[in-house]
Amino acid sequence: MHIPDIRLHEPRTIAEACELLNRYCDISKVLAGGTDLLVDLKQGRITGIEHLVSLRNIDGLESVEETGEAIRVGALVTLNQASGNETIRKFFPAMIDTIGSMAAYTIRNVATVVGNIAGAVPSSDLAPFFVVAGGEAELSNGESQRRMKVEDYILGPRETACGEYEILTHLLIPKPPPRTGISYQKFMLREANALAVAGVAARLTLAGSIGGGGGAGGGRDVGGVGGTGGTGGDGGTGDKRGTGGDRSTRGTGDGEGGIMDSCIAMTAVAPRPVIAREACAFLEGKEPSKEVFREAAAIARESARPITDIRGTKEYRFDLIEVLTERTLEEALSRARGE
Ligand SMILES: Cc1cc2nc3c(=O)[nH]c(=O)nc-3n(C[C@H](O)[C@H](O)[C@H](O)COP(=O)(O)OP(=O)(O)OC[C@H]3O[C@@H](n4cnc5c(N)ncnc54)[C@H](O)[C@@H]3O)c2cc1C
């Protein structure tokens, strides 16, 4: 196995890069870190490519920016750079966990966040994270930009909505609303350099706002979030939930505010990331509890479309989805509560 003869282009602008992609059309590919692409070329999974258009020398793609509403990740930001970024750490600990579960440190030094989405590999770890976080892909053809949801961008295995001479220049992640938690859990066959057998990301947003009245009888959701029991909320006076009771028992009942919004997305169990829409509809308005999460997980399982392959059987993957969904919901809840 060897990489076929290929000409490497190193344009300095996005317009130049797009012009090259246009000129060489279906015999060219964008090159970022190369950790997927070079392996695919070497193993003959992708053939007929004669030109690689590297993004390496293009300015403006190497940073993580915090805009008013979102975090914007450039196409050259590596997994390790993202993982070390303070803004990402602050807003998206689940993204840090996700990256920590991927490949190995040396690969993460080269592999890019954007490349993980642009490659549209069905076991992508970051894809479900971006889907539940409401992430958007920013595309450029050198002249104009357009944006679309990551869930619409990934069409199937190695297939995206990227036009032939478009580049995915940035990924945007909207800052999460208050009382939102995200989690990603993955099962893999060994600790490093292993793709997901199955993975699930979940986002939960709880109703109400933290600290909106403390023990002074504030809003309905305050009682469960570190107040002194909440005298004015639905939870009722004397409810121990707000006074440091065992929160791991879940089942917080009313007073905390139910689940206002949620999203569950899975990887490695279908050709593209799947959103467990029925499970999310089930969760809406419910008070979070172990039982509710268990039922949601059983519903989520039905959205998976797994196959049997070298990493696991179809049946095993169905079971994994159920277990992982429950775990991600638990962790997302803890994060939404600020625990
Ligand atoms: C040993 C090993 C372990 C791995 N482990 C994991 C893992 O645990 N989880 C996981 O999800 N992945 C894993 N991967 C896959 C890979 O590392 C990631 O998908 C990586 O993030 C891809 O980024 P890259 O910069 O290397 O992309 P590249 O290989 O450069 O590109 C990937 C694809 O996306 C296209 N592309 C890249 N950037 C753009 C862009 N800006 N615009 C348009 N198209 C673009 C390329 O043309 C190519 O088709 C592993 C890979 C290896 C080799």
The ligand as an SDF file (V2000), in Angstrom:
LIG
                    3D

 53 58  0  0  0  0  0  0  0  0999 V2000
   -5.0360    6.0380   14.4980 C   0  0  0  0  0  0  0  0  0  0  0  0
   -6.2440    6.8640   14.2920 C   0  0  0  0  0  0  0  0  0  0  0  0
   -7.1980    6.9270   15.2920 C   0  0  0  0  0  0  0  0  0  0  0  0
   -8.3620    7.6620   15.1080 C   0  0  0  0  0  0  0  0  0  0  0  0
   -9.2760    7.7210   16.1160 N   0  0  0  0  0  0  0  0  0  0  0  0
  -10.4240    8.4150   15.9460 C   0  0  0  0  0  0  0  0  0  0  0  0
  -11.4140    8.4530   16.9790 C   0  0  0  0  0  0  0  0  0  0  0  0
  -11.2530    7.8850   18.0610 O   0  0  0  0  0  0  0  0  0  0  0  0
  -12.5610    9.1290   16.7250 N   0  0  0  0  0  0  0  0  0  0  0  0
  -12.7970    9.7840   15.5470 C   0  0  0  0  0  0  0  0  0  0  0  0
  -13.8490   10.3760   15.3870 O   0  0  0  0  0  0  0  0  0  0  0  0
  -11.8460    9.7960   14.5630 N   0  0  0  0  0  0  0  0  0  0  0  0
  -10.6940    9.1390   14.7240 C   0  0  0  0  0  0  0  0  0  0  0  0
   -9.7550    9.1150   13.7250 N   0  0  0  0  0  0  0  0  0  0  0  0
  -10.0320    9.8220   12.4790 C   0  0  0  0  0  0  0  0  0  0  0  0
   -9.3790   11.2200   12.3040 C   0  0  0  0  0  0  0  0  0  0  0  0
   -8.2490   11.4060   13.0850 O   0  0  0  0  0  0  0  0  0  0  0  0
  -10.3630   12.3610   12.5760 C   0  0  0  0  0  0  0  0  0  0  0  0
  -11.5310   12.2010   11.8040 O   0  0  0  0  0  0  0  0  0  0  0  0
   -9.7390   13.7340   12.2940 C   0  0  0  0  0  0  0  0  0  0  0  0
  -10.3920   14.6910   13.1040 O   0  0  0  0  0  0  0  0  0  0  0  0
   -9.7960   14.1760   10.8320 C   0  0  0  0  0  0  0  0  0  0  0  0
   -9.1850   15.4470   10.7160 O   0  0  0  0  0  0  0  0  0  0  0  0
   -8.0010   15.7310    9.6910 P   0  0  0  0  0  0  0  0  0  0  0  0
   -7.6200   17.1610    9.8600 O   0  0  0  0  0  0  0  0  0  0  0  0
   -6.9000   14.7460    9.8250 O   0  0  0  0  0  0  0  0  0  0  0  0
   -8.7760   15.5130    8.3130 O   0  0  0  0  0  0  0  0  0  0  0  0
   -8.2040   15.0610    6.9020 P   0  0  0  0  0  0  0  0  0  0  0  0
   -7.7590   13.6560    6.9450 O   0  0  0  0  0  0  0  0  0  0  0  0
   -7.2490   16.0670    6.3520 O   0  0  0  0  0  0  0  0  0  0  0  0
   -9.5560   15.1760    6.0490 O   0  0  0  0  0  0  0  0  0  0  0  0
  -10.6400   14.3030    6.2640 C   0  0  0  0  0  0  0  0  0  0  0  0
  -11.6770   14.4930    5.1470 C   0  0  0  0  0  0  0  0  0  0  0  0
  -12.3140   15.7440    5.2730 O   0  0  0  0  0  0  0  0  0  0  0  0
  -12.0490   16.5880    4.1600 C   0  0  0  0  0  0  0  0  0  0  0  0
  -11.7590   17.9100    4.7270 N   0  0  0  0  0  0  0  0  0  0  0  0
  -10.9020   18.1740    5.7460 C   0  0  0  0  0  0  0  0  0  0  0  0
  -10.9780   19.4720    6.0760 N   0  0  0  0  0  0  0  0  0  0  0  0
  -11.8970   20.0300    5.2440 C   0  0  0  0  0  0  0  0  0  0  0  0
  -12.4290   21.3410    5.1010 C   0  0  0  0  0  0  0  0  0  0  0  0
  -12.0160   22.3210    5.9020 N   0  0  0  0  0  0  0  0  0  0  0  0
  -13.3590   21.5780    4.1420 N   0  0  0  0  0  0  0  0  0  0  0  0
  -13.7950   20.5550    3.3420 C   0  0  0  0  0  0  0  0  0  0  0  0
  -13.3400   19.3000    3.4290 N   0  0  0  0  0  0  0  0  0  0  0  0
  -12.3910   19.0410    4.3680 C   0  0  0  0  0  0  0  0  0  0  0  0
  -10.8650   15.9670    3.4320 C   0  0  0  0  0  0  0  0  0  0  0  0
  -10.8930   16.2380    2.0320 O   0  0  0  0  0  0  0  0  0  0  0  0
  -11.0900   14.4850    3.7450 C   0  0  0  0  0  0  0  0  0  0  0  0
  -12.0410   13.9760    2.8510 O   0  0  0  0  0  0  0  0  0  0  0  0
   -8.5700    8.3740   13.8910 C   0  0  0  0  0  0  0  0  0  0  0  0
   -7.5870    8.3280   12.8860 C   0  0  0  0  0  0  0  0  0  0  0  0
   -6.4460    7.5850   13.0860 C   0  0  0  0  0  0  0  0  0  0  0  0
   -5.4180    7.5470   11.9870 C   0  0  0  0  0  0  0  0  0  0  0  0
  1  2  1  0
  2  3  1  0
  2 52  2  0
  3  4  2  0
  4  5  1  0
  4 50  1  0
  5  6  2  0
  6  7  1  0
  6 13  1  0
  7  8  2  0
  7  9  1  0
  9 10  1  0
 10 11  2  0
 10 12  1  0
 12 13  2  0
 13 14  1  0
 14 15  1  0
 14 50  1  0
 15 16  1  0
 16 17  1  0
 16 18  1  0
 18 19  1  0
 18 20  1  0
 20 21  1  0
 20 22  1  0
 22 23  1  0
 23 24  1  0
 24 25  2  0
 24 26  1  0
 24 27  1  0
 27 28  1  0
 28 29  2  0
 28 30  1  0
 28 31  1  0
 31 32  1  0
 32 33  1  0
 33 34  1  0
 33 48  1  0
 34 35  1  0
 35 36  1  0
 35 46  1  0
 36 37  1  0
 36 45  1  0
 37 38  2  0
 38 39  1  0
 39 40  1  0
 39 45  2  0
 40 41  1  0
 40 42  2  0
 42 43  1  0
 43 44  2  0
 44 45  1  0
 46 47  1  0
 46 48  1  0
 48 49  1  0
 50 51  2  0
 51 52  1  0
 52 53  1  0
M  END
$$$$
